[in-house]
């Protein structure tokens, strides 16, 4: 497993802080963390973002020596979660779990935060989107789905209008010359339930949310929205090889807000990385078909965070959602 070199430096920062506290050399400095840490998500329980946060918290609790609670603040395509975090003290005790969905909202100028308000801590997963239908659907491949959308609008499950799965569907429909209608839900778990129940035709589900049902035959994977095939679904073609230039992935990471002290940022980075190097988290990645190489520290994650924002803005310009 390759991890950002900052992992080692951050762990040293965590150890150094603990030594200072134990020796009393920094008696004037408040101990950190001095209480529980909240990880605020925008997703309902059961989805990939929720599961990722709860699993990494197992090892991070041990590393940071305090409880980590996952706090879901659903709604508004990440706006409710961002507004909640913006109103909390910037003392390191509140962490925001962030995905491209949040960056789409920021790029639209919605909510209280800008891209410059986000201080990167660590990246947790790179979870590709898979275009999925129910296992017994009459839609057997991507061409069938496109044909369906030319007869009537595809009922497409999405977490929110303006979310990554909505934009992924809209971009695919645009390049494929087909039509879809977005049916919004509170989170990935609800999309899975409604796709299973037949109330929607298709969805771009994260691999973590769909792999089990695909392996059991309950869902059928039509295409993975990546440039290259993935090991977990080696027989499923990519949108690129099918001739449709639409690639999307839910990159999950963690941030605090600008104004959080640098030493606390370093301690949090070390604690989260330790949580993602814990056996429970590594087992989660393996079971979900995700790569361990996605785990990285703040330096790599910070560069990607900026690029994801640029890409999100460009995608919405291309779709006519916002003006250049």
N, C-alpha and C positions, 0 to 999 in steps of 0.2 A: 504494500500500500504506500502510495506516494502522498505525503502531506506537506503543505507549505512550510518552508523553513522557519517561518514566524511562529509555528507551533512550539518549537523548542524555546525560542526567546520568550514567548508568552508564558510558558510553563515556569521559566526562570523568574519572570515577573511575579507570578502567583506565589512561588516558593519564597522569594525575597520579601514579599509583602507579609507573608505569614511569619517569617523570622523576625521582622521588625516588630510585629505585634507581640510576639512571644517574649522578646527581650526587653520590650518597653522602650526601644529606641525611637519609637514614633508615637509616644503617648498622646501628643497633641492631635494626632490624626485619628479620625474615627475609623474603627474597624470596618472592613468591607469584605463580604456583605454583612450587614448588621441585622438582617431580617430576611424573610422569604423573598424570592425573585419571581415575578410574574412573566410568563411568556404569552404574549397576546397574539392570538390568531384571528383570521377573518373567516375561518371555515367551521362548518358544523362538525360535531363529533363523528368520527368514522371515516372521514376523508383522508387523503394523503398528507395534507399539511398538518392536520390534527395528530395523526398517527406518528409522523416524523417527530413532532415536538415532544410528544409523550414518551417516545422511546429514547430520544437523546437525553431527556431529563433524568432518566434512571442513573446513568453514569455521571452526569453533570452535578447531581445532588451530592454525590460522594466527593467529587473534586472541589466543589465550592463550599462544602460544609454547611449547606442550608437547603431548605426545601424549595423546589421549583414547581410552580403550579401553572398549568395551561389554562388560559382564560380566553374562551371563545367570544368574540364580539362580531357577530355576523351582520351582513347587510351592506348595501351600497358599493359592492365591488371593492371592499377594503376600506371604504371611507369611515365606517363606524369604528373599526379597529384603529385606524390612524388618528381619528379624532380623540378616541379614548387615551391613546398613548401620548398625544400632544398635550393633554391636560394633566399628565402625571409628572411628578418631580423628575428632573433629569439627573438622578443620583445613581443610576445603574441598577436599580431594583425593578425596572420595567424594561423588558426586551420585546421588540416587535418582530414576529415571524413575517418575512416579506417574500412575495412572489411577483412575477410579471404583472399580475392583476393589479397590485398596488401601483406599479409603475405606469400602467395605462391610465389609472385615475389621476396620478400626479401630472402626467403629460397632457391630460385634458384640462389641467388647471383646477381640479376639484379637490376639496378638502384643505386642511390647514398646513400641509407639509409641502416642501419642495425637495428636489433631489439632493440639494445641498444640506438639508437637515439630517440626512441619514449618515450615520457613522457605522461602517461595516464591522462586524464581529467575526462571523464564520459562515461558510457555505456548507449546506448539509446534503442536498440531493440535486440531481439533474434527472427529472422524471419525464420521459418523453410522452407526448400525447399520441393516443391510438384511436383511430376512427373505428367505432365499434357499433354493432347492431346486436339484437337478440339472437341467440343461437338458432331459433326456428324461424327467423325472418326469411321472407321470400327474396330479400336482397342477399345475393351470394358473393358479390365482389364489388369493387369500387365503381365499376361501370354501371352496375345495376342501381347503385345509390344515386349516381349522377342522372341516370334515366328517370328514376323516381322523381327527382327534383325538377325535372323538365315537364313532368305530368302534373305534379302538385308540389307545393312547398314542403320540403323535408321538415318534420318536427324535430328540432335539434335541441337537446338538453344542454344547458349552460348554467354556470354558477351565478352569473350576473350579466346583464347587458354591459358590454365594455370589458368583460373579463378576458383572460387569455383564451379560454375555451370558446368563447363567443367570437373573438377576433380570429382564432384559428379556423373556425367553421366558416366565417364570412370570407376570409381570404381564400380558403379552399373553394368555396362556391363561386367566387369571382373568377379564379383561374380555370375552373372546370366548366364554367358557363351553365350553372345550375342554380336552383333557388332553395333557400331554407328560411324557416321561421324559428326564432329563438324562443325556447320555453325555459324561463329562469327558475333556478332552485337555490336553496340556501348554501349548499355545499356539494362536494363530490359524492358523498354518501347518499344523498337524496337522488342524485342523477342515476346512480347505480340502481336504486330501488325502483325508480320510475321506468328505466329502460327494461328492467326485469319484468315489470308489470305490463309493459306494452303501451304505456301512455305517451311515449316518444318513439321516434323512428331510429334515431342515431345520436351519438355524442362523441366528442373527442375526450376520452377518459385518460387520466394518468395511468401509466403502467401499474403503479402501486394499487390503484383502485380497481383495475380490471383483470389483472393477471390470473387470479384464482378462478374467476368465472370463465375466462377464456380457456383455461386448462381443463375445466370441468365440462366444457361445451355449452355452458349457459349463455355465453356471449360469443360472437364471431368477430374476430379482428379483420378488418378490411385493408387497413394500411397503417403503417407507423409514420408519424410526421417527422421523420429524420432524414438525414442525407444518406446514412448507411444503416443496414439492417442491424438489429440488436440481438444479442445471444438468446435472450429469454423468449423471443418470438422469431426465431431464425427463418421460419417458412413464410413469414408475413412480409410482403413487399413494402417498400417505402414510397411515400408520395413522390419523391424525386424520380425514382426509377419508373414509376407509372406515368411520368410526364407532367406532374403537377407541382409547381414550385411553391410549396407551402409547407414550411417546417416550423414546428413549435414544440417547446418543452417547458415544463414548470420547474424552473430553477428555484429551490427554496434556500433561504438563508436568513440570517439574524442580524438585526441592527439595533443600536440605541440612537438617541437623538443628540444632535449637536449641543454642546454644553456639558455633556457627561465628562468627568475628569479622565484624563489619559490613563492614569494608573488603574482606574476602575475598568476602563475599556480593555486593557491588557489582561486583567484578572478574569474578566468575563470571556474573552477570547480563549484563554487557556482552559477555563472550565468547560466551555462548550466543546472544544476540540477533544478534551479528555472524555466527555460524554459520548462523542462520536467515534472514539477509539475503544469504547467499552464493548465487551462481548455481546451484550444484548442489542446494541445498535448495529454492530457488524452483521449479526445474524438477521436482523431486520432487512438490511440492504440486500443480503444474499437471497433471502426468501422472497423479496419483492422484485428480484431481477435487476437491481440497480447496481451501478458501479461504485466501488469504494473510492475511485479516483475523483469523484465529485467533491469529497470532503477537502476543504482548504481553509486557510486562515484569512485574516483581514486584508492582506495585501493583494492576493489574487482575487478574492471576492470583491474587493472595492473596485478594481478595474472592470470586472464583469458587470457589476451593478450599474456603473455608468453606461456601459455599452448596451445593456438590456433596456435602459431608459431611452437611449437614442433609437434603438430598434423598435421599441413600443411606439414611440412618437411617429416614426416613419410609417409603420404599419397602419396607424390610424389616419395618417395623411393619405396614404394610398387608397384606403377605403372611403375617404371623404368624410370621416367622422370629425376630424378637426382640420383647420386650415393651416397651411405652412406659415 
